[in-house]
Amino acid sequence: MRDPITGSFFGASHEGDLEKIPGVVVVRNDGPLFFADASRFRETLTELVRREDEHVGAVVVDADSVQLTDTDAADILIQVAGELETQGTSLVLARVRPEVLALWRRGGLAERDGFARTFSTVREAVDAVSDGGTSAKAGSR
């Protein structure tokens, strides 16, 4: 959910006059993302997409708080992206710490088309995907 005045993003439980971004789900992973979190991460994303009233064209993962990770997380992201693609939904990353991104790329993330670029901010990612695709310029790291 986005504050229409400030453009800041908040969780769905936040009170106030927030707006949904049509066709886009933003997910913040608060904590580690590694092999032991695979099921939780996949279930969370799947449930959030399922709860939407309309088709979700893109899921933006805000990975700013991911500090503990491993190359298995790259596998998780690749698998989830593949599952979402079968539904016509893309998965994009925002605010990934450079050391985390480097590890994920070593794990094979760079070879996946949708992860060739990451976005520096959630707003950039949402702006790119809310126009119907991920063709907007990304802040690559």
C-alpha positions as CSV (number, residue, x, y, z in Angstrom):
1,M,0.0,0.0,0.0
2,R,1.3,3.5,-0.9
3,D,0.7,6.8,0.7
4,P,-0.6,9.0,-2.2
5,I,0.9,12.1,-0.7
6,T,4.4,11.0,0.2
7,G,4.7,8.0,-2.1
8,S,6.0,5.9,0.9
9,F,5.0,2.3,1.1
10,F,3.4,0.7,4.1
11,G,2.1,-2.8,5.1
12,A,-1.5,-3.5,4.4
13,S,-2.3,-3.4,8.1
14,H,-1.2,0.3,8.4
15,E,-4.0,2.7,9.1
16,G,-4.5,5.7,6.9
17,D,-5.6,6.7,3.4
18,L,-3.4,4.3,1.5
19,E,-3.8,3.3,-2.1
20,K,-3.3,-0.1,-3.8
21,I,-1.1,-0.2,-6.8
22,P,-3.2,-2.0,-9.4
23,G,-1.6,-5.3,-10.5
24,V,1.4,-4.9,-8.2
25,V,2.2,-6.6,-4.9
26,V,5.1,-5.3,-2.8
27,V,6.6,-7.7,-0.3
28,R,9.2,-6.8,2.3
29,N,11.2,-9.7,3.6
30,D,12.0,-8.8,7.2
31,G,14.8,-11.1,8.1
32,P,17.1,-13.7,6.6
33,L,16.5,-15.5,3.3
34,F,18.3,-18.8,3.2
35,F,17.5,-22.5,2.8
36,A,15.5,-22.8,6.0
37,D,13.2,-19.9,4.9
38,A,12.3,-21.3,1.5
39,S,8.9,-22.7,2.4
40,R,7.8,-19.6,4.4
41,F,9.0,-17.2,1.7
42,R,7.2,-19.2,-1.1
43,E,4.0,-19.5,0.9
44,T,3.9,-15.8,1.8
45,L,4.3,-14.7,-1.8
46,T,1.8,-17.2,-3.0
47,E,-0.8,-16.2,-0.4
48,L,-0.3,-12.5,-1.1
49,V,-0.8,-13.0,-4.8
50,R,-3.8,-15.3,-4.3
51,R,-5.5,-12.7,-2.0
52,E,-5.6,-10.0,-4.7
53,D,-8.9,-9.3,-6.4
54,E,-7.3,-8.7,-9.8
55,H,-4.5,-10.2,-11.8
56,V,-1.1,-9.5,-10.3
57,G,1.3,-8.6,-13.1
58,A,4.3,-8.1,-10.8
59,V,5.6,-8.9,-7.3
60,V,8.3,-6.5,-6.0
61,V,10.5,-7.9,-3.3
62,D,12.0,-5.3,-1.0
63,A,15.1,-7.0,0.2
64,D,16.7,-4.2,2.2
65,S,16.5,-6.1,5.5
66,V,18.0,-9.3,4.1
67,Q,21.4,-9.5,5.7
68,L,21.7,-13.2,6.3
69,T,21.5,-15.2,3.1
70,D,23.1,-18.0,1.1
71,T,23.2,-19.2,-2.5
72,D,20.1,-21.4,-1.7
73,A,18.2,-18.1,-1.6
74,A,19.1,-17.5,-5.2
75,D,17.5,-20.9,-6.0
76,I,14.4,-20.0,-4.0
77,L,14.0,-16.7,-5.9
78,I,14.5,-18.5,-9.3
79,Q,12.0,-21.1,-8.4
80,V,9.4,-18.6,-7.1
81,A,9.9,-16.5,-10.2
82,G,9.3,-19.5,-12.4
83,E,6.1,-20.4,-10.5
84,L,4.8,-16.8,-10.8
85,E,5.7,-16.6,-14.5
86,T,3.3,-19.5,-15.2
87,Q,0.6,-17.2,-13.9
88,G,1.8,-14.3,-16.0
89,T,3.4,-12.5,-13.0
90,S,7.0,-11.2,-12.9
91,L,9.2,-11.1,-9.8
92,V,11.5,-8.1,-9.4
93,L,14.0,-7.1,-6.7
94,A,14.5,-3.8,-5.0
95,R,16.9,-2.5,-2.4
96,V,19.2,-5.5,-2.4
97,R,22.4,-5.0,-0.5
98,P,25.4,-5.2,-2.7
99,E,27.0,-8.1,-0.8
100,V,23.7,-10.0,-0.8
101,L,23.2,-9.4,-4.5
102,A,26.8,-10.6,-5.2
103,L,26.2,-13.8,-3.3
104,W,22.8,-14.4,-5.1
105,R,24.5,-13.8,-8.5
106,R,27.1,-16.4,-7.6
107,G,24.2,-18.7,-6.9
108,G,22.8,-18.3,-10.5
109,L,20.5,-15.3,-10.1
110,A,22.2,-13.3,-12.8
111,E,21.5,-16.0,-15.4
112,R,17.7,-15.5,-14.9
113,D,16.3,-12.9,-17.3
114,G,14.1,-11.1,-14.8
115,F,17.0,-10.6,-12.4
116,A,19.5,-9.1,-14.8
117,R,18.8,-5.8,-13.1
118,T,17.6,-4.8,-9.6
119,F,16.0,-1.5,-8.6
120,S,17.6,0.9,-6.1
121,T,14.3,1.8,-4.5
122,V,10.9,0.2,-4.2
123,R,9.4,3.3,-5.9
124,E,11.6,2.7,-9.0
125,A,10.6,-0.9,-9.1
126,V,6.9,-0.2,-8.8
127,D,7.0,2.6,-11.4
128,A,8.7,0.2,-13.8
129,V,6.3,-2.7,-13.4
130,S,3.1,-0.7,-12.9
131,D,3.2,0.4,-16.5
132,G,2.7,-3.2,-17.6
133,G,6.2,-4.4,-17.8
134,T,9.7,-4.2,-16.4
135,S,11.2,-2.4,-19.4
136,A,11.8,0.9,-17.5
137,K,15.4,1.8,-16.6
138,A,16.6,0.1,-13.5
139,G,19.1,1.3,-11.0
140,S,21.6,-1.6,-11.5
141,R,24.2,-2.5,-8.9
